């Protein structure tokens, strides 16, 4: 899956090799800069479990936003 927001996009694929292939294909068609793994988007923190684990997780937190509102 590819998610696009304004001039940023995110790849959600099952393996690193698939991600690399898609990135290389996109670079052939578009001028782009690879910023590697995202840790923030739209004021939400993205956290991933270790890729070597059998069960992997992806979580999104708005903790910083909530703390700002509560101040």
N, C-alpha and C positions, 0 to 999 in steps of 0.2 A: 504494500500500500504506500502511496505517496500522498502526504498531506502538504498543502500549500497555503501559506498565509502571507499576503502582500508579496515581498521579494525573498521570502525564506521558504524552504521546503524540508520535509522530514521523511526519511525512508523507514518503513517498518517491514522488515523481511525476516525470514526464518534463519538465515545464516549470513555470516560476514562475507562469504564469497559471493553471494547474491547481491549484497549491498555494493561490493566493489565493482561488480559487473554493471549494475545499473548506473553507478556514478560515472564509470568510464564511457558508457553509451551516451549519457546526458552531456558529458563534457565535449563530445564530438559535435553536438548540436547547439550547445549554449555556452556562453562565457560564464563560468561559475567558480566560486571559491569554496573549497571544502573546509568547514569549520570543525570537522570531526563530530564527536558525540555532543548532543545538546544537554545542558544541565538546567536551563531555564527557557520558558516560552510563555509569553503573555502573563508575566508576573507569577508563573507557577513553576515550582521546583520539580525537576524530573529526577527520580532515583531508580537505578537498576540494580538487580542482584548480580552476582558474579556470573559471567558467561559460562564458566566451567561447571556450574552446578546443574544437576539434572532438571530441577524445577527452577525456572527463572521467573522473576517478577519485575514488573514495571509499575512504579507508583508516581502519582502526581499530587503535590501538596500546595495549598494556598496559605500555609502558615504565616508567611511574611505579610501577605495582604491582610489577613485577619488581625494580626498584631497591630498593623497600621490603623485599621479601623477602630480597634479597641482603645487606642491611645487618646 
